[in-house]
């Protein structure tokens, strides 16, 4: 499980709106004092993310809670969302290039292949347990 601390922003009947602070990898790096990326992260500042989760226990606004996501589901979801469309797009482009040897047709097939792959991903996610397992959920109070 990947865990993160969040602050309760709003409490509804079935869902809770949470806010987390995005952290850069620089915070745990030993050479952050001499690194340009660390300096840039300080300039950009801290950004926060808000998201809703199902309410599994009673919380109050301002309370710190721990939210978690299953890491296996996160990896599977990432592969489905990012790698599958990329591979599908490349295969469609290569096949059309071999058959037609026309640059415009290849470009169009890549765009159509990407759109088709995203439609497949949307269909797969709409009917699978992966969608619900990738969603963060309340674990405990901090």
N, C-alpha and C positions, 0 to 999 in steps of 0.2 A: 504494500500500500504506500502510495505517495501522500504524505500529510502536509497540511499547510494551516497556519493560524489565520483566522478571519474575524472580522468584527461584524456583529449583527447591525444592519442599517435599518431594516424594516421587517416587521413580523406580520404575516398574513395568517389566514385560517389554515392553509395547507402548505404554504411555502414561506421561506425566509430569504430576504435579500441580504447578501453578504458582501463585504468589501475586503480585498486583500491588497497588500502593498507588493508591487512587483520588485523583485530583487535582481540585481545583476550578479554575474558570477564573480565579479571583482571583490565583493565583500569578503569572500573566503580565500582570496588569493594572497600569497605571501609577498609578491612583488608589486602590489597595487600602488605603492608610493611612487614608483618610477615608470609607470605605464601610461601611455596615452589614452588607452581605452578607459582606464579608471578615471582619468581626468574628464573625459567626455561624459561618462556616466554621472559624475558629480554635477556637471553643467546642465545636463538634461533634467536631472532631478528625479525624485521618486514619483512613479505613476501608480495609480491604483486601478483595480479591476472590480467591477460589481457583477454578481451573478446570483441567480435564484436556485435554491435547492429545496427539496421536499423537507418539511418539518417533521422530524422523527421524535423530538422531545421539546418541551417548553423552553423557550429562550426569551430574553428581553433585549430591547434595543441598547446597544453599547457593550453588550457582553462579548467576550472573546470565546470563540469556539474553534475546534479542530475539524477541518473538512478533509476528506480523503478520496482518492481515485485509485482504482485497481490498476497497477502498472501493466499487467498483461493485456488488459482491455485497452489501455491507452496505446500500447505498441501496436496492437491489432488495428485499432481505429486509425492510427497514423499511417500505417501501411495501406489501408484501404483508401484513405482520403488523399494521400500524396503519391505513393508509389504506383498504385494501380492505374490512375489516369495517365501518369507519365509513361508507363510501359505501353499502355493501350495506344496512346498518341504516337509514340515512336514506331510501334509495329504497323499501325495504319499508314503512316508516312512512308515507311520502307516498302511496304507491299505496293502501294500506289506508284511509288517511284520506279520500282522494278517493272510493273505492268505497263505504265503509261510513259515513263521517262519525261514527264512534263512538270516543270517547276510549279506552275500555277495549280495544277491538279494536286500535287504533293502538299502544297500549303493548305489548300482547301480540305484535303483529307485529314490533315493534322488537326485543323480546327474542328471539323466534324467529329473526328475520333475523340478529341478531348471532351466535347459536349456530350457525346454518347457515353463515354466513360463516367462522366459526372452524373448522368441520368441513372446509370447502373448503380453507382455508389449510393445515390439517394434512395433508389428502390430497395437495395440491400439493407440500408440502415433503417428504413421505415418499418421493415418487418422482422428485425432481428433483436435479440437480447443485447447485442453489442451497444446499441444506442443508449440503453438504460445503464449498462455497466460502465460506460465512459463518463457518465454524468457524476459530478462530485456529490457526496452525501455527508450529512452531519455525523461525526463520529463521537465526539464528547466535548465537554466544556474544557477550556484551556486552564 
